[in-house]
Amino acid sequence: METTLAKKSKRTKKSLFNGLLVKLLALAIGVGCAVTIVTVNRDCTEKESELSGIQEKINKIEADNSELQRVLDSDDLSAYIEKVAMEEHGYAYSDERRFYDTSRD
């Protein structure tokens, strides 16, 4: 009879250890899943903000492209070249005088 009790206590200890191990494993998996979900949600939020920034850039470039296409389709290309030379590159006619307001910084 003592051997039967000893076997039962060994089984109880063994099954208790296995049950505890399973619970710890389940807890670790649950924590891992929770961390993964939080990380994925944070990454999705970052990517959505990047996407909105990229979409704004796309809209601006498309507007610039449509303006350039309009200029190319018109026959007044020399006026556009003159405007770009004066505004973006600072060119001026040889007899032209330019005055700049240096009081504003």
KOLFI-26676 format. One record per residue: residue number from 1; residue in three letters; chain; x, y, z of N, C-alpha, C in turn. Coordinates in steps of 0.02 Angstrom, whole numbers. Each point is the difference from the previous one (the first is absolute). Example, Ala and Ser with C-alpha at 12.3 -4.5 7.8 and 13.67 -1.06 7.14 Angstrom:
+-----+-----+---+--------+--------+--------+--------+--------+--------+--------+--------+--------+
!   k !   r ! c !    n_x !    n_y !    n_z !   ca_x !   ca_y !   ca_z !    c_x !    c_y !    c_z !
+-----+-----+---+--------+--------+--------+--------+--------+--------+--------+--------+--------+
!   1 ! ALA ! A !    660 !   -284 !    390 !    -45 !     59 !      0 !     45 !     60 !      0 !
!   2 ! SER ! A !    -18 !     53 !    -36 !     42 !     59 !      3 !    -39 !     55 !     37 !
+-----+-----+---+--------+--------+--------+--------+--------+--------+--------+--------+--------+
***
This chain:
+-----+-----+---+--------+--------+--------+--------+--------+--------+--------+--------+--------+
!   k !   r ! c !    n_x !    n_y !    n_z !   ca_x !   ca_y !   ca_z !    c_x !    c_y !    c_z !
+-----+-----+---+--------+--------+--------+--------+--------+--------+--------+--------+--------+
!   1 ! MET ! A !     40 !    -59 !      0 !    -40 !     59 !      0 !     43 !     63 !      0 !
!   2 ! GLU ! A !     55 !     -4 !     31 !     45 !     58 !      1 !     26 !     15 !    -70 !
!   3 ! THR ! A !     12 !    -50 !    -37 !     25 !     11 !    -68 !    -53 !     35 !    -43 !
!   4 ! THR ! A !    -63 !    -16 !     12 !    -53 !     32 !    -38 !     -4 !     74 !     17 !
!   5 ! LEU ! A !      6 !     16 !     65 !     -1 !     70 !     21 !     61 !     37 !    -27 !
!   6 ! ALA ! A !     56 !    -32 !     -1 !     60 !     32 !    -26 !     -7 !     13 !    -74 !
!   7 ! LYS ! A !    -29 !    -48 !    -37 !    -11 !     11 !    -72 !    -48 !     57 !    -12 !
!   8 ! LYS ! A !    -54 !      4 !     41 !    -49 !     54 !     -8 !     31 !     68 !     14 !
!   9 ! SER ! A !     42 !      3 !     52 !     30 !     64 !     17 !     50 !     20 !    -55 !
!  10 ! LYS ! A !     35 !    -48 !    -30 !     46 !     15 !    -55 !    -40 !     24 !    -60 !
!  11 ! ARG ! A !    -56 !    -32 !    -14 !    -42 !     21 !    -57 !    -28 !     69 !     13 !
!  12 ! THR ! A !    -21 !     12 !     61 !    -28 !     65 !     17 !     53 !     55 !     -8 !
!  13 ! LYS ! A !     60 !    -14 !     24 !     54 !     49 !     -8 !     17 !      9 !    -73 !
!  14 ! LYS ! A !      2 !    -54 !    -37 !     17 !      3 !    -71 !    -54 !     37 !    -38 !
!  15 ! SER ! A !    -63 !    -15 !     13 !    -54 !     33 !    -36 !     -6 !     73 !     22 !
!  16 ! LEU ! A !     15 !     15 !     62 !     -1 !     69 !     24 !     53 !     40 !    -36 !
!  17 ! PHE ! A !     59 !    -29 !     -7 !     55 !     34 !    -36 !    -19 !     11 !    -73 !
!  18 ! ASN ! A !    -30 !    -51 !    -31 !    -21 !      7 !    -70 !    -55 !     52 !     -8 !
!  19 ! GLY ! A !    -47 !      1 !     46 !    -54 !     50 !     -2 !     27 !     70 !      9 !
!  20 ! LEU ! A !     48 !      9 !     46 !     30 !     65 !     11 !     40 !     22 !    -61 !
!  21 ! LEU ! A !     34 !    -47 !    -30 !     39 !     15 !    -60 !    -46 !     22 !    -57 !
!  22 ! VAL ! A !    -56 !    -33 !     -7 !    -47 !     17 !    -53 !    -29 !     70 !     13 !
!  23 ! LYS ! A !    -16 !     15 !     62 !    -27 !     65 !     17 !     51 !     56 !    -13 !
!  24 ! LEU ! A !     62 !    -13 !     19 !     52 !     50 !    -12 !     12 !     11 !    -75 !
!  25 ! LEU ! A !     -2 !    -55 !    -36 !      7 !      5 !    -73 !    -57 !     39 !    -31 !
!  26 ! ALA ! A !    -61 !    -13 !     23 !    -59 !     37 !    -26 !      5 !     74 !     18 !
!  27 ! LEU ! A !     23 !     15 !     60 !      9 !     69 !     21 !     53 !     35 !    -43 !
!  28 ! ALA ! A !     54 !    -34 !    -13 !     53 !     29 !    -42 !    -24 !     13 !    -71 !
!  29 ! ILE ! A !    -39 !    -46 !    -26 !    -28 !      9 !    -67 !    -48 !     58 !     -1 !
!  30 ! GLY ! A !    -41 !      6 !     52 !    -48 !     56 !      5 !     35 !     67 !      4 !
!  31 ! VAL ! A !     53 !      4 !     40 !     38 !     62 !      5 !     35 !     16 !    -66 !
!  32 ! GLY ! A !     27 !    -50 !    -32 !     32 !     10 !    -65 !    -49 !     26 !    -52 !
!  33 ! CYS ! A !    -60 !    -29 !      0 !    -52 !     23 !    -47 !    -21 !     72 !     14 !
!  34 ! ALA ! A !     -7 !     17 !     64 !    -19 !     69 !     18 !     53 !     50 !    -21 !
!  35 ! VAL ! A !     63 !    -17 !     11 !     55 !     44 !    -21 !      1 !      7 !    -76 !
!  36 ! THR ! A !    -11 !    -54 !    -35 !     -1 !      2 !    -73 !    -57 !     43 !    -25 !
!  37 ! ILE ! A !    -59 !     -5 !     30 !    -57 !     40 !    -21 !     14 !     74 !     10 !
!  38 ! VAL ! A !     27 !     18 !     58 !     15 !     70 !     14 !     52 !     26 !    -49 !
!  39 ! THR ! A !     51 !    -39 !    -13 !     53 !     21 !    -47 !    -27 !      9 !    -70 !
!  40 ! VAL ! A !    -41 !    -46 !    -22 !    -29 !      5 !    -68 !    -46 !     61 !     -5 !
!  41 ! ASN ! A !    -40 !     13 !     51 !    -43 !     59 !     -1 !     40 !     64 !     -3 !
!  42 ! ARG ! A !     55 !      4 !     37 !     43 !     59 !     -1 !     31 !      9 !    -69 !
!  43 ! ASP ! A !     24 !    -55 !    -29 !     30 !      3 !    -66 !    -52 !     21 !    -53 !
!  44 ! CYS ! A !    -61 !    -24 !      7 !    -53 !     19 !    -47 !    -15 !     75 !      4 !
!  45 ! THR ! A !     -1 !     26 !     60 !    -12 !     72 !      9 !     56 !     40 !    -32 !
!  46 ! GLU ! A !     62 !    -21 !     10 !     57 !     35 !    -31 !     -4 !     -3 !    -76 !
!  47 ! LYS ! A !    -16 !    -58 !    -26 !     -4 !     -8 !    -73 !    -57 !     40 !    -29 !
!  48 ! GLU ! A !    -56 !      5 !     35 !    -56 !     41 !    -24 !     19 !     73 !     -2 !
!  49 ! SER ! A !     38 !     24 !     49 !     21 !     70 !     -1 !     50 !     11 !    -57 !
!  50 ! GLU ! A !     44 !    -48 !    -12 !     46 !      5 !    -57 !    -38 !      1 !    -65 !
!  51 ! LEU ! A !    -52 !    -42 !     -5 !    -40 !     -4 !    -60 !    -35 !     66 !    -14 !
!  52 ! SER ! A !    -26 !     32 !     52 !    -34 !     65 !    -11 !     50 !     52 !    -22 !
!  53 ! GLY ! A !     61 !     -1 !     27 !     52 !     47 !    -22 !     20 !    -12 !    -72 !
!  54 ! ILE ! A !      6 !    -63 !    -19 !     18 !    -17 !    -69 !    -57 !     20 !    -47 !
!  55 ! GLN ! A !    -62 !    -10 !     22 !    -57 !     18 !    -42 !     -2 !     76 !    -11 !
!  56 ! GLU ! A !     18 !     39 !     51 !      3 !     73 !     -9 !     54 !     18 !    -51 !
!  57 ! LYS ! A !     57 !    -33 !      3 !     53 !     13 !    -48 !    -22 !    -19 !    -71 !
!  58 ! ILE ! A !    -36 !    -55 !     -6 !    -25 !    -22 !    -65 !    -48 !     52 !    -28 !
!  59 ! ASN ! A !    -45 !     24 !     42 !    -48 !     50 !    -23 !     36 !     64 !    -23 !
!  60 ! LYS ! A !     51 !     21 !     37 !     37 !     61 !    -19 !     37 !    -11 !    -66 !
!  61 ! ILE ! A !     31 !    -57 !     -8 !     38 !    -14 !    -61 !    -48 !     -6 !    -60 !
!  62 ! GLU ! A !    -59 !    -31 !     11 !    -49 !     -4 !    -54 !    -25 !     68 !    -20 !
!  63 ! ALA ! A !     -9 !     46 !     48 !    -21 !     68 !    -16 !     55 !     35 !    -39 !
!  64 ! ASP ! A !     62 !     -9 !     21 !     56 !     29 !    -37 !      4 !    -28 !    -71 !
!  65 ! ASN ! A !    -10 !    -65 !     -7 !      1 !    -32 !    -66 !    -55 !     27 !    -45 !
!  66 ! SER ! A !    -60 !      8 !     28 !    -55 !     26 !    -41 !     14 !     72 !    -21 !
!  67 ! GLU ! A !     31 !     39 !     43 !     19 !     69 !    -18 !     52 !     -1 !    -55 !
!  68 ! LEU ! A !     50 !    -42 !      6 !     52 !     -5 !    -51 !    -29 !    -25 !    -67 !
!  69 ! GLN ! A !    -47 !    -48 !      5 !    -31 !    -25 !    -61 !    -41 !     55 !    -34 !
!  70 ! ARG ! A !    -34 !     41 !     40 !    -38 !     56 !    -27 !     46 !     48 !    -36 !
!  71 ! VAL ! A !     58 !     15 !     30 !     48 !     45 !    -32 !     27 !    -31 !    -64 !
!  72 ! LEU ! A !     16 !    -64 !      2 !     26 !    -33 !    -60 !    -51 !     -3 !    -57 !
!  73 ! ASP ! A !    -63 !     -9 !     19 !    -52 !     -2 !    -51 !    -14 !     68 !    -31 !
!  74 ! SER ! A !     13 !     53 !     37 !    -10 !     67 !    -28 !     60 !     17 !    -44 !
!  75 ! ASP ! A !    -10 !     49 !    -42 !     53 !     20 !    -46 !     46 !     52 !     30 !
!  76 ! ASP ! A !    -12 !     20 !     62 !     38 !     53 !     32 !     54 !    -27 !     45 !
!  77 ! LEU ! A !     43 !    -42 !    -26 !     53 !    -31 !     39 !     54 !     50 !     19 !
!  78 ! SER ! A !     13 !     49 !    -43 !     53 !     49 !     16 !    -19 !     43 !     61 !
!  79 ! ALA ! A !    -65 !     14 !      9 !    -21 !     38 !     59 !     12 !    -40 !     64 !
!  80 ! TYR ! A !    -12 !    -65 !     -4 !     13 !    -43 !     58 !     74 !     -3 !     16 !
!  81 ! ILE ! A !     42 !     -7 !    -51 !     72 !     -3 !     10 !     25 !     65 !     31 !
!  82 ! GLU ! A !    -27 !     56 !    -24 !     19 !     65 !     27 !    -20 !      6 !     73 !
!  83 ! LYS ! A !    -60 !    -22 !     16 !    -24 !      2 !     69 !     44 !    -42 !     46 !
!  84 ! VAL ! A !     17 !    -61 !    -20 !     43 !    -43 !     40 !     69 !     30 !      8 !
!  85 ! ALA ! A !     27 !     29 !    -53 !     67 !     30 !      4 !      1 !     58 !     49 !
!  86 ! MET ! A !    -53 !     40 !      0 !     -1 !     58 !     44 !    -15 !    -19 !     72 !
!  87 ! GLU ! A !    -51 !    -42 !     10 !    -22 !    -15 !     68 !     45 !    -50 !     36 !
!  88 ! GLU ! A !     20 !    -53 !    -34 !     38 !    -53 !     34 !     75 !      8 !     -5 !
!  89 ! HIS ! A !     24 !     30 !    -54 !     72 !      5 !     -9 !     27 !     70 !      8 !
!  90 ! GLY ! A !    -43 !     49 !      8 !     21 !     69 !     13 !     28 !     36 !    -60 !
!  91 ! TYR ! A !    -15 !    -22 !    -60 !     23 !     35 !    -60 !    -40 !     64 !    -10 !
!  92 ! ALA ! A !     31 !     46 !    -37 !    -34 !     63 !    -16 !     23 !     22 !    -69 !
!  93 ! TYR ! A !    -38 !     45 !    -30 !     21 !     28 !    -64 !     59 !     45 !     12 !
!  94 ! SER ! A !     40 !     12 !    -52 !     60 !     41 !      8 !    -16 !     72 !     17 !
!  95 ! ASP ! A !    -56 !     27 !    -21 !    -17 !     69 !     16 !    -49 !      5 !     58 !
!  96 ! GLU ! A !    -12 !    -54 !     34 !    -47 !     -2 !     55 !     35 !     14 !     66 !
!  97 ! ARG ! A !    -34 !     40 !     42 !     27 !     14 !     67 !    -47 !    -31 !     51 !
!  98 ! ARG ! A !     31 !    -35 !     48 !    -40 !    -32 !     52 !     19 !     30 !     67 !
!  99 ! PHE ! A !    -50 !     11 !     40 !     10 !     27 !     67 !    -27 !    -51 !     49 !
! 100 ! TYR ! A !     39 !    -14 !     51 !    -19 !    -49 !     50 !     -7 !     34 !     68 !
! 101 ! ASP ! A !    -51 !    -19 !     35 !    -12 !     27 !     68 !     43 !    -39 !     48 !
! 102 ! THR ! A !     53 !     31 !     25 !     46 !    -34 !     47 !    -18 !     15 !     73 !
! 103 ! SER ! A !    -51 !     41 !     11 !    -17 !     16 !     69 !    -34 !    -58 !     35 !
! 104 ! ARG ! A !    -30 !    -46 !    -39 !    -32 !    -59 !     29 !     51 !    -57 !      2 !
! 105 ! ASP ! A !      3 !    -32 !     56 !     47 !    -56 !      7 !    -35 !    -65 !      1 !
+-----+-----+---+--------+--------+--------+--------+--------+--------+--------+--------+--------+
***
